[in-house]
Amino acid sequence: MNARPRPETWLVAIVVLAAVVAACQPERGEVKPWQPADHDHPTALRPGNNRQTPQNAANKNDTTQLAADVWGKACTRCHGPRGKGDGPEGKQRGAPDLTRQEWLESVTDEDIAKVIREGKGANMPANPDLPDVAIKALVGRIRGRGK
């Protein structure tokens, strides 16, 4: 007696699995309503955490990685991967293009940091728990036009 499943059984199982996975994926272009939790920050970025934290970042590579991590978690949804305001919720939220030269020349690092920390209106949430080193890293990323 042979206990191995027939090839047709495997094919059916694969097709069913693919259908289930496809059904769980959101439609392209789908825009979900913004929620405050969309801007929650990883526990490692919260002040007082004893694990490797932004306060321990010693070199430029650490700061660059920190900025990339925070940007990916809290900023990309609206500002897009490079800061052009082209994230999935960017248009809906009115996210500006942070790479425009005239805008970059019109604001100071302190202006940018204040908006990151305190927010701006209903569309840009405040980030009061973000450590100063993370905010400084984000300012550097913005000044570097998303690099």
C-alpha positions in Angstrom: 0.0 0.0 0.0 1.5 3.3 -1.1 0.9 6.2 1.4 2.3 9.0 -0.8 -0.2 11.5 -2.2 -0.8 11.6 -5.9 0.7 14.5 -7.9 -2.8 15.8 -8.6 -3.4 16.2 -4.8 -0.2 18.3 -4.5 -1.3 20.5 -7.4 -4.7 21.1 -5.9 -3.1 21.9 -2.5 -0.7 24.4 -4.1 -3.5 26.1 -6.1 -5.7 26.4 -2.9 -2.8 27.8 -0.9 -2.0 30.4 -3.6 -5.6 31.5 -3.7 -5.7 31.9 0.1 -2.4 33.9 0.1 -3.7 36.1 -2.8 -6.9 36.7 -1.0 -5.0 38.0 2.1 -3.1 40.6 0.1 -4.6 44.1 -0.1 -5.5 45.4 -3.6 -2.9 47.7 -5.2 -3.7 51.3 -4.8 -5.9 50.6 -1.8 -5.7 53.5 0.7 -6.6 52.7 4.2 -7.7 55.4 6.6 -4.8 56.9 8.7 -4.7 55.7 12.3 -2.5 57.1 15.1 -1.0 53.6 15.4 0.5 54.1 11.9 3.1 56.2 13.6 3.9 54.1 16.6 7.6 53.7 17.1 9.5 50.6 17.8 10.1 49.9 21.5 13.9 50.1 20.9 13.4 53.8 20.1 11.6 54.7 23.3 13.6 56.6 25.9 14.8 54.4 28.8 15.0 51.2 26.9 18.2 49.4 27.9 18.6 47.5 24.6 20.7 49.0 21.8 19.1 52.4 21.5 19.6 55.4 19.3 21.5 57.0 22.2 24.2 54.4 21.8 24.6 55.1 18.0 28.3 56.0 17.8 29.0 56.5 14.1 27.5 57.9 10.9 26.5 54.4 9.7 24.5 53.8 12.9 22.8 57.2 12.5 22.0 56.5 8.8 20.6 53.1 9.7 18.6 54.6 12.5 17.1 57.2 10.2 16.3 54.6 7.6 14.6 52.4 10.3 12.5 55.2 11.8 11.7 56.6 8.3 10.5 53.2 7.2 8.3 52.7 10.2 6.9 56.2 10.7 7.3 58.4 7.6 7.2 56.3 4.4 3.4 55.8 4.5 2.9 59.5 3.7 6.3 60.9 2.6 7.3 57.9 0.5 10.7 56.2 0.5 12.7 59.3 -0.5 10.5 62.1 1.0 8.8 63.2 -2.2 5.3 63.0 -0.6 4.5 60.0 -2.8 3.7 57.4 -0.1 0.4 55.5 -0.3 -1.3 58.1 2.0 0.8 61.1 0.8 -1.7 62.6 -1.5 -4.6 62.1 0.9 -2.6 63.7 3.7 -1.1 66.5 1.6 2.5 65.3 2.3 4.9 67.8 0.9 7.9 67.0 -1.3 10.7 67.3 1.3 13.4 67.0 -1.4 12.6 70.4 -3.1 15.5 72.7 -2.9 13.4 75.8 -2.3 11.7 74.1 0.7 15.0 72.9 2.1 16.4 76.4 1.9 13.4 77.9 3.6 13.6 75.8 6.8 16.2 75.4 9.5 17.1 72.0 11.1 15.3 73.2 14.2 12.2 73.9 12.2 12.2 70.4 10.8 12.9 68.8 14.2 10.1 70.8 15.8 7.6 69.5 13.2 8.8 65.9 13.7 8.5 66.2 17.5 5.3 68.3 17.8 3.5 67.5 14.5 1.7 70.0 12.3 -2.1 70.1 12.1 -4.2 67.0 11.6 -2.1 65.5 8.9 1.4 65.4 10.5 1.2 63.6 13.9 3.5 64.5 16.8 6.3 62.1 17.8 7.0 63.2 21.4 8.6 59.9 22.4 11.1 59.9 19.7 14.6 60.4 21.1 16.6 63.5 20.1 19.2 61.3 18.3 16.5 59.8 16.1 15.0 63.2 15.3 18.5 64.5 14.4 19.0 61.4 12.2 15.7 62.1 10.4 16.7 65.8 9.9 19.9 64.6 8.3 18.0 62.2 6.1 15.7 65.0 5.0 18.6 67.3 4.3 20.2 64.5 2.3 17.1 64.2 0.2 16.2 60.7 1.4 19.7 59.2 1.3 
